[in-house]
Amino acid sequence: MKIVIQSALIVLMLVFSVTSAVADKYIETRQLFENAGISKLFETAYGYALFPTIGKGGFVVGGSYGKGRVYEQGSYVGDASMVQASIGFQLGGTGFSQVVFFEDQRAFAEFVSGNFEFEAEAQATVLTAAAGASASTGGSSAVASGTMNDVAISGAGYNKGMATFTITKGGLMYEASVGGQKFSFTRR
């Protein structure tokens, strides 16, 4: 009987530690974006989808995949996955974190309604630790500069009710390609 109780306690401790590690991954990723200068968006957006790690690779044809969580008015409401396909000159592999903010309930509802796709011309604002970077969000643009803990962003805004930001985690990839992202959502 004593062995059964000890085994049950060990299993509970393992489950708790795994659950804590997963939750910590999302907390750390959100803090990374907040430190990059977009903390106000976490407060003002209706909701957001947070992807701690998306892997990307390609050789002429490329692809990306990642899993994340979706939050509505600060509450975790479901899980999402992202798949991206691209074609063009590309070589290498990289990993990045991504957050998609939803300006209002309409944009959030559009995202969680099933399979959602970003058009090929929609791009994410890239936040880096480099001296400077700039990218388009399909009509709105943003500039990031400084170190990871001191990033200034100007002009970052919503496009069709959504704003997307990425932070490169590592890797090396050369790319001049066209592609699109497809998201799927599962309510919790």
Buried (B, 14 or more C-beta within 10 A) or exposed (E): EEEEEEEEEEEEEEEEEEEEEEEEBBEEBBEBBBBBBBEEBBEEBBBBBBBBBBBBBBEEEBEBBBEBBBBBEEEEBBBBBBBBBBEEEBEBBBBBBBBBBBBEEEBBBBBBEEEBEBEEEBBBBBBBBEEEBEBBBBEEBBBBBBEBEEBEBEEBEBBBBBBBBBBBBEEEBEBEBEBBBEBEBEEE
